[in-house]
Amino acid sequence: MRVFLIESDPKVSSFIKSGLEDNGYIVFVAYDSHMAEKLLFQKSFNIIILDAFIAGIGGIKLCEKIRNANITVPVLMITSSNAIEDRIEGFNCGADDYMVKPIHLGELDARIKALDRMRHRKGSSLLKISDLELGSVSKKVRRNNKEIKLTEKEFEIRSFY
């Protein structure tokens, strides 16, 4: 499984990367939002682990950009803040799960596996052929990662095939 870890603290990122690699994950690391945005569009990932307080535009804004770009990869937000308002903001910006530091690697591994199971269940509503994706639940069509606008009727016609 390919994990994209976006964490600005080198000690924390090294600890998480090492622990995940010991469990067989392939881990890519970005230390700020600028580096993260570059990698997001160059590689594919199964999960994104995102520090809420990443250097640059911050994890909340980056998560919003990820979702606005229709990137559906599960996002696990991590932060040192235990405030309920911060957790709510994390979920509202598009995060799928939220963990408060310090991170326990066993719990992180369990959450990654749970998010992956959910992704596979959701994935059954996505038809993908080459560079064409059709979401039967979202009713969105994308080719080459660009959305194709369809009317309701146009979308219904595809169901005959």
trRosetta pair geometry for C-beta under 8 A, 3 or more apart (Angstrom, degrees):
i j d omega theta_ij theta_ji phi_ij phi_ji
1 24 7.7 72 25 112 84 88
1 25 5.4 -41 73 -122 88 83
1 26 7.1 -172 87 27 37 80
1 46 4.6 -83 -164 50 89 154
1 47 7.0 23 162 9 118 105
1 112 7.2 135 116 159 153 121
1 116 6.6 -61 -123 -98 144 145
2 25 7.6 139 -107 -172 16 80
2 26 4.9 -29 -105 75 65 108
2 28 7.1 18 -176 -4 92 106
2 43 7.5 -137 168 153 143 114
2 44 6.8 87 77 104 151 65
2 45 4.8 -127 114 -130 102 56
2 46 5.1 124 53 0 69 90
2 47 7.9 165 91 29 54 65
3 20 5.8 -72 45 171 158 153
3 25 4.9 16 -3 173 123 130
3 26 6.9 160 21 79 73 50
3 27 4.9 -20 71 -107 105 72
3 28 7.2 -178 91 27 53 68
3 45 6.6 70 -136 -161 14 109
3 46 6.8 -44 -72 58 54 90
3 47 5.4 -17 -117 69 75 95
3 48 7.8 151 -166 -98 59 25
3 49 6.3 16 -179 -4 107 109
3 112 7.1 -34 -99 -134 123 138
4 27 7.9 155 -93 -157 21 57
4 28 5.1 -20 -112 68 68 103
4 30 7.2 11 -179 3 94 105
4 36 7.6 108 163 -144 118 88
4 39 6.6 163 -139 122 123 125
4 40 7.3 95 -178 -92 166 69
4 43 7.5 152 -84 89 119 118
4 45 4.2 -55 -19 -104 110 161
4 47 7.2 -166 29 97 73 48
4 48 4.7 -22 70 -112 106 72
4 49 7.1 180 88 26 51 66
4 73 7.8 50 25 133 122 153
5 13 5.9 141 132 -142 126 89
5 16 5.8 159 -137 106 147 127
5 17 6.0 -132 36 -76 159 85
5 20 7.6 -177 -54 16 132 154
5 27 5.7 11 -4 -168 119 105
5 28 7.0 172 26 82 73 47
5 29 4.9 -22 74 -105 101 72
5 30 7.5 175 92 27 53 63
5 49 4.8 -9 -112 64 68 111
6 29 7.7 155 -88 -159 34 51
6 30 4.8 -12 -113 66 79 100
6 31 7.9 -165 -157 -75 57 11
6 33 7.6 59 -173 -94 131 51
6 36 4.6 33 -117 -103 127 134
6 48 6.8 8 0 -175 111 95
6 49 6.9 178 27 90 66 58
6 50 4.8 7 58 -117 115 67
6 51 6.1 -130 108 17 73 81
6 54 5.5 -14 145 -100 102 149
6 59 7.2 149 106 -109 119 94
6 62 7.1 -135 139 126 161 158
7 12 5.4 -122 166 101 135 108
7 13 4.0 172 82 -79 117 95
7 16 6.7 106 -2 34 163 142
7 29 7.1 -54 41 -150 89 97
7 31 7.1 -35 86 -117 47 53
7 49 7.3 -13 -43 114 107 101
7 51 4.6 108 -113 -33 63 125
7 54 7.1 -106 -111 -100 23 95
7 78 7.3 -12 -95 70 109 127
8 13 7.7 166 46 -38 8 125
8 31 5.3 87 -122 -177 53 70
8 32 6.1 61 -102 -80 101 63
8 51 6.1 -119 7 71 81 153
8 53 7.4 -89 27 108 127 73
8 54 5.2 148 -33 -143 108 57
8 55 4.4 119 -113 -11 142 97
9 12 4.0 55 87 18 115 112
9 13 6.3 163 81 -13 58 86
9 51 7.6 146 10 -108 91 161
10 13 5.8 -58 -138 42 29 108
10 14 6.0 31 162 -22 65 109
10 31 7.2 -1 -76 -117 75 126
11 14 5.9 -56 -146 36 26 111
11 15 6.4 28 155 -20 62 108
12 15 5.7 -55 -149 36 30 113
12 16 6.3 22 157 -12 66 109
12 51 7.8 90 106 -88 142 133
12 101 7.2 -36 -131 -124 135 139
12 103 7.5 100 -160 14 98 121
13 16 6.0 -57 -143 42 30 106
13 17 5.8 32 158 -21 66 111
13 29 5.3 97 178 -148 126 132
13 31 6.9 -83 -28 -97 166 81
14 17 5.8 -54 -138 39 26 111
14 18 6.1 26 162 -18 63 110
15 18 6.2 -60 -147 38 21 108
15 19 6.3 17 158 -14 60 112
15 103 7.6 145 111 64 119 114
16 19 5.9 -60 -147 40 28 110
16 20 6.1 23 159 -16 66 110
16 27 7.8 171 121 -149 82 151
16 49 7.0 -148 164 114 147 156
16 103 6.2 20 -90 83 105 155
16 105 7.5 176 -124 -101 56 89
16 108 7.0 -134 -138 -174 97 171
17 20 6.1 -62 -147 40 25 106
17 21 6.1 23 158 -17 64 110
17 27 4.7 176 -139 115 79 151
17 29 5.8 -37 -81 -62 134 127
18 21 5.9 -58 -144 38 27 109
18 22 6.4 32 154 -23 62 105
19 22 5.7 -52 -151 30 31 114
19 23 6.9 18 152 -8 62 106
19 105 4.0 -117 180 -120 145 137
19 108 7.4 77 111 65 133 138
19 109 8.0 -116 145 -51 104 105
20 23 5.7 -64 -156 43 36 105
20 25 4.1 -47 163 54 97 134
20 27 5.0 104 89 -65 129 132
20 105 7.6 -147 -58 -147 58 103
20 108 7.5 -82 -77 121 96 127
20 109 7.5 172 -111 -86 69 85
20 112 7.9 99 -125 -40 111 166
21 24 7.6 109 -170 -28 33 7
21 25 6.1 -91 -82 66 38 75
21 26 7.7 59 -109 -106 80 28
21 27 5.7 -90 -59 9 90 119
23 105 7.7 177 -29 168 131 111
23 109 5.6 -144 -139 -112 172 128
25 112 7.6 -35 -88 157 141 163
28 39 6.2 177 145 -175 136 144
28 43 6.5 119 -40 82 171 159
28 45 7.2 -109 36 -92 122 117
30 33 7.9 86 136 -100 127 15
30 35 4.1 178 -152 107 101 104
30 36 3.9 158 104 -75 157 70
30 38 7.9 158 -115 50 134 89
30 39 5.6 -149 -62 19 126 139
31 35 6.1 38 42 43 66 148
31 55 6.8 8 141 36 73 122
32 35 5.2 90 58 15 76 101
32 36 6.8 -138 99 -8 38 95
32 54 6.3 145 -138 164 38 96
32 55 4.1 -54 -114 83 95 102
32 56 4.4 115 175 -31 94 115
33 36 5.3 -56 -143 39 34 117
33 37 6.2 39 159 -25 68 101
33 54 5.5 121 -56 114 83 120
33 55 6.8 -143 -3 94 81 52
33 56 3.0 -142 31 89 103 141
33 57 4.6 -113 103 31 172 85
33 58 7.0 -11 -53 20 140 23
33 59 7.9 -152 -82 -76 106 41
33 61 7.4 8 -129 84 156 103
33 62 4.8 -142 -128 -78 109 125
34 37 6.1 -52 -151 29 27 109
34 38 7.0 27 151 -17 59 104
34 56 5.3 -170 -21 -111 78 141
35 38 5.9 -55 -157 32 34 113
35 39 6.6 24 154 -11 68 109
36 39 6.0 -63 -149 42 31 105
36 40 6.1 41 154 -33 67 106
36 50 7.9 79 -150 -118 153 97
36 54 7.1 13 -19 165 148 157
36 56 7.8 -157 24 44 110 154
36 62 6.2 22 96 -154 143 142
37 40 5.6 -46 -144 23 31 119
37 41 7.2 8 166 -2 60 105
37 62 7.3 -126 -64 -134 89 100
37 65 7.2 -30 -106 122 108 147
38 41 7.0 -84 -168 42 26 93
38 42 6.3 7 152 -11 67 123
39 42 5.5 -72 -140 44 36 108
39 43 5.7 -21 -177 25 78 110
40 43 7.8 -76 -125 52 11 73
40 48 8.0 18 -109 -102 100 136
40 66 6.7 -123 -147 -108 148 92
40 69 7.7 90 138 79 131 158
40 71 6.7 -51 -179 -90 113 165
41 69 8.0 -93 -80 178 102 153
45 48 5.9 89 105 -66 146 76
45 73 5.4 56 84 -148 91 158
46 73 6.8 161 169 -145 14 105
46 74 7.8 -2 149 36 58 98
46 116 6.2 16 162 -108 118 104
46 119 7.3 162 -172 76 79 167
47 73 6.4 -180 -107 171 23 99
47 74 5.1 -26 -120 73 81 99
47 75 7.8 157 -169 -91 67 26
47 76 6.4 19 176 -3 113 109
47 112 5.6 -156 39 -142 174 90
47 115 5.8 92 -112 100 123 134
47 116 6.7 -71 -53 -67 119 87
47 119 8.0 -130 -77 -34 84 150
48 66 7.0 -126 52 -138 170 160
48 73 5.4 92 -15 113 101 119
48 74 7.0 -175 30 95 73 49
48 75 4.8 -22 73 -109 107 71
48 76 7.1 176 89 26 52 67
49 75 8.0 154 -93 -161 21 55
49 76 4.9 -22 -110 71 69 104
49 78 6.1 20 179 -10 92 119
49 108 7.8 25 -115 -159 141 115
49 112 8.0 -41 -67 -88 112 106
50 54 6.8 -66 -172 -32 78 133
50 59 4.9 141 151 -148 101 109
50 62 6.5 -161 -157 93 134 122
50 63 6.0 151 107 -73 162 98
50 75 5.6 -12 9 -165 126 102
50 76 7.1 150 21 76 72 48
50 77 5.5 -36 75 -107 92 60
50 78 7.0 162 79 22 37 75
50 95 7.3 -134 58 -104 120 107
51 54 4.6 124 75 -63 98 82
51 59 5.3 -142 99 -68 47 137
51 77 7.9 95 -135 -163 11 63
51 78 5.5 -41 -98 75 57 89
51 79 6.6 119 -163 -87 61 60
52 58 7.3 2 162 178 54 88
52 59 4.0 -130 -135 64 25 139
52 60 6.2 37 -158 -46 82 80
52 77 5.4 55 -66 -176 93 109
52 78 7.0 -145 -12 82 83 36
52 79 3.8 -8 22 -81 124 121
52 81 6.9 -76 74 30 145 113
52 86 6.7 80 159 178 164 110
52 90 5.9 -68 -100 -92 123 112
53 58 6.4 -33 -132 -139 38 85
53 59 6.1 -34 -17 2 21 113
53 79 6.3 101 -8 -130 95 94
53 80 7.3 -41 17 23 136 96
53 81 7.7 113 -36 -13 121 111
54 57 8.0 9 87 64 99 58
54 58 6.1 137 56 -146 72 27
54 59 4.6 109 5 -60 99 82
54 62 6.4 -13 56 4 136 148
56 62 7.5 67 92 -62 117 119
57 61 4.2 -100 147 88 108 136
57 62 5.8 135 80 -54 108 81
57 65 7.7 61 95 -19 152 136
58 61 5.0 82 67 17 90 102
58 62 6.7 -160 94 -7 43 92
59 62 5.5 -58 -140 41 31 112
59 63 6.0 36 159 -24 67 104
59 77 6.4 120 151 -138 133 98
59 79 7.4 -148 54 -78 155 104
59 90 7.8 -3 118 -116 115 93
60 63 5.9 -53 -150 32 27 111
60 64 6.7 28 150 -17 61 104
60 89 6.0 -26 -119 146 133 110
60 90 6.8 -103 -100 -95 87 55
60 93 4.8 -169 -161 -59 74 166
61 64 5.6 -52 -151 35 35 114
61 65 6.5 37 150 -20 66 103
61 93 7.8 -84 -66 -149 20 140
62 65 5.5 -52 -149 35 35 113
62 66 6.4 41 150 -24 66 101
63 66 5.5 -48 -150 31 34 116
63 67 6.5 27 154 -12 65 105
63 75 5.7 129 -130 161 103 164
63 77 6.8 -17 -78 -84 148 113
63 90 7.4 77 23 -152 172 62
63 93 4.4 84 92 126 120 116
63 94 4.9 180 156 61 98 102
63 95 5.7 -36 -150 -56 150 81
64 67 5.9 -59 -149 41 31 106
64 68 6.0 30 154 -19 67 110
64 93 4.9 -78 -59 -162 84 97
64 94 6.3 150 -92 3 42 123
65 68 5.6 -55 -139 41 30 111
65 69 6.2 27 158 -17 64 109
66 69 6.0 -65 -153 39 25 107
66 71 4.7 -75 -175 60 78 123
66 73 7.7 -79 179 53 124 94
66 75 6.5 117 95 -70 154 138
66 94 6.6 -172 77 103 98 145
67 70 7.6 39 180 -79 38 24
67 71 7.0 -91 -81 54 28 75
67 93 7.3 176 9 156 137 61
67 94 3.6 -134 -49 -114 143 160
70 140 7.2 -150 -138 146 136 157
70 142 6.8 175 125 -82 151 145
70 145 7.8 166 79 -167 113 72
70 147 6.5 136 -28 -60 161 110
72 122 7.8 -146 165 121 127 136
73 119 7.7 7 -143 -120 45 139
74 96 4.5 -66 -152 35 86 155
74 97 7.3 25 175 6 111 101
74 115 4.0 154 150 175 164 121
74 116 7.3 -118 21 -67 145 45
74 118 7.0 98 -86 75 136 111
74 119 5.5 -101 -30 -65 115 117
75 94 6.3 56 38 118 142 87
75 95 4.8 -102 102 -123 107 61
75 96 5.5 129 53 8 60 88
75 97 7.8 -175 99 35 50 67
76 95 7.1 82 -130 -165 15 101
76 96 6.7 -49 -73 66 56 89
76 97 4.7 -16 -118 70 79 103
76 98 7.4 -176 -165 -76 60 24
76 99 6.5 19 171 -1 103 107
76 108 7.9 118 143 -148 155 79
76 111 6.0 107 -125 133 140 124
76 112 7.0 -70 -29 -85 155 68
76 115 6.3 -107 -60 -44 107 159
77 90 4.2 -156 81 -162 167 127
77 95 4.0 -34 -21 -124 117 153
77 97 7.1 -174 26 91 70 49
77 98 4.8 -13 67 -110 101 75
77 99 7.4 173 90 27 53 63
78 98 7.7 160 -84 -160 34 51
78 99 4.9 -17 -108 70 80 95
78 100 7.7 159 -156 -98 63 14
78 101 6.2 77 171 -54 99 90
78 103 6.3 -12 -144 -76 137 121
79 86 6.3 -131 110 148 160 132
79 90 7.2 -135 -10 -74 135 140
79 98 7.5 -21 18 -165 104 94
79 99 7.9 151 25 85 60 52
79 100 6.3 -37 75 -117 71 59
79 101 6.6 -121 111 -2 24 96
80 100 7.2 76 -145 -166 20 74
80 101 4.6 -38 -93 50 65 120
81 86 4.3 26 112 52 134 172
81 87 8.0 -154 107 -43 96 71
81 100 7.2 -108 81 -127 36 98
82 86 7.9 85 73 52 9 126
82 100 5.0 49 -94 -139 79 151
83 86 4.5 86 71 3 95 104
83 87 7.2 -168 94 -6 51 83
84 87 5.6 -55 -150 37 38 111
84 88 6.2 39 152 -21 69 104
85 88 5.7 -53 -148 36 31 112
85 89 6.3 33 152 -20 64 106
86 89 5.6 -52 -147 36 32 113
86 90 6.4 39 151 -24 63 103
87 90 5.5 -51 -151 32 33 116
87 91 6.6 28 154 -13 65 102
87 98 5.1 125 -141 135 89 163
88 91 5.9 -56 -151 39 33 106
88 92 6.0 30 153 -18 67 112
89 92 5.6 -58 -141 41 30 112
89 93 6.3 28 160 -21 65 106
90 93 6.2 -59 -149 32 25 105
90 95 4.5 -20 161 24 86 145
90 98 5.0 104 104 -101 146 125
91 95 5.6 -82 -93 64 38 92
91 98 6.6 -71 -56 -35 86 130
95 98 5.9 78 125 -69 141 87
96 115 5.8 104 110 -129 136 113
96 118 7.4 174 -179 89 135 146
97 111 5.5 169 144 -172 159 118
97 114 7.7 101 -77 87 152 115
97 115 6.0 -103 -7 -74 133 118
99 103 6.2 62 134 -110 135 88
99 107 7.1 143 -128 121 130 117
99 108 6.8 5 -89 -94 175 79
99 111 6.6 -129 -59 -8 124 173
103 107 7.4 -146 -171 69 65 105
103 108 5.4 36 -179 -56 111 127
104 107 4.3 66 77 14 102 110
104 108 6.7 -179 85 -13 49 86
105 108 5.4 -52 -142 37 35 115
105 109 6.2 39 157 -22 67 103
106 109 5.8 -52 -149 34 29 111
106 110 6.5 28 152 -17 62 106
107 110 5.6 -54 -148 37 34 112
107 111 6.3 33 154 -18 67 106
108 111 5.8 -57 -148 38 30 109
108 112 6.4 33 153 -21 65 105
109 112 5.8 -52 -148 34 30 112
109 113 6.5 28 155 -16 63 106
110 113 5.8 -57 -150 38 31 110
110 114 6.3 31 152 -20 65 106
111 114 5.6 -52 -145 36 33 112
111 115 6.3 33 156 -18 66 105
112 115 5.9 -56 -148 38 29 109
112 116 6.3 31 152 -21 64 108
113 116 5.5 -54 -147 36 32 114
113 117 6.5 36 153 -22 64 101
114 117 5.7 -50 -151 31 33 112
114 118 6.6 31 152 -16 64 104
115 118 5.7 -54 -150 38 34 112
115 119 6.3 40 150 -25 66 104
116 119 5.5 -49 -146 32 33 115
116 120 6.6 33 154 -19 63 102
117 120 5.9 -57 -154 35 31 109
117 121 6.6 29 151 -17 65 104
118 121 5.7 -54 -150 35 35 110
118 122 6.3 30 154 -13 68 106
119 122 5.8 -58 -147 43 30 107
119 123 5.9 42 150 -35 65 108
120 123 5.2 -45 -141 27 32 122
120 124 7.5 48 157 -34 56 87
121 124 6.4 -40 -171 6 35 111
122 125 6.3 -56 -178 28 53 107
122 126 7.4 40 135 -14 73 108
122 137 7.8 -88 -158 33 80 150
123 126 5.3 -61 -156 35 52 113
125 135 6.2 42 128 -162 94 69
125 136 4.7 -123 -169 54 81 95
125 137 4.2 14 166 -12 153 108
125 138 7.7 120 125 -2 122 78
126 133 6.1 -15 -171 -165 103 100
126 134 7.2 152 -158 77 54 45
126 135 5.3 -21 -103 -102 77 70
126 136 7.5 -144 -76 9 29 79
127 133 7.2 151 81 -158 53 48
127 134 4.5 -12 60 60 103 98
127 135 7.9 -161 23 -73 70 25
127 136 6.8 73 -12 -36 101 100
128 132 7.1 162 -152 88 50 54
128 133 4.9 -9 -103 -105 84 78
128 134 7.7 -171 -73 23 43 64
129 132 5.1 -11 66 63 82 104
131 143 5.6 69 120 -163 95 66
131 144 5.0 24 165 -67 133 58
131 145 7.8 -69 -168 -18 98 65
132 141 7.4 -14 -168 -170 86 91
132 142 7.4 162 -153 87 41 52
132 143 5.1 -10 -100 -101 71 86
133 140 7.9 7 109 107 98 86
133 141 7.0 165 87 -154 58 45
133 142 4.5 -1 54 56 105 96
133 143 7.6 -173 21 -74 68 41
134 140 7.9 -178 -148 91 41 45
134 141 5.2 -3 -106 -108 74 82
134 158 6.6 -149 -153 157 151 157
135 138 3.6 2 121 46 142 103
135 139 6.4 -67 91 -7 89 16
135 140 4.7 19 37 49 121 79
135 141 7.5 -145 20 -69 74 41
136 139 7.4 20 -169 -74 22 56
139 150 7.7 -124 166 71 86 113
139 152 7.8 -4 -175 -116 145 64
139 155 5.3 30 -159 -161 99 159
140 147 6.1 -55 -170 -134 107 105
141 147 7.1 105 78 -160 53 61
141 148 4.4 -47 98 60 104 104
141 150 5.6 62 13 -15 127 126
141 155 7.5 -159 -30 -105 115 91
142 145 6.2 9 169 -129 123 19
142 146 6.3 153 -156 70 80 28
142 147 5.3 -44 -97 -94 83 49
142 148 6.6 176 -99 4 25 82
143 146 6.2 -30 70 59 63 83
143 148 5.9 41 5 -36 100 122
150 154 4.1 -133 -167 92 97 121
150 155 4.7 120 118 -57 131 85
151 154 4.6 98 50 6 77 102
151 155 7.0 -143 91 -4 41 86
152 155 5.8 -59 -153 38 30 110
152 156 6.4 32 151 -22 65 106
153 156 5.6 -53 -147 34 32 113
153 157 6.6 41 153 -28 63 100
154 157 5.8 -47 -154 23 32 116
154 158 7.5 39 150 -24 59 96
155 158 6.0 -46 -165 19 39 114
155 159 7.9 44 143 -25 60 97
156 159 5.8 -47 -169 16 47 116
157 160 6.2 -39 -175 10 50 112
158 161 6.1 -61 -170 32 51 108
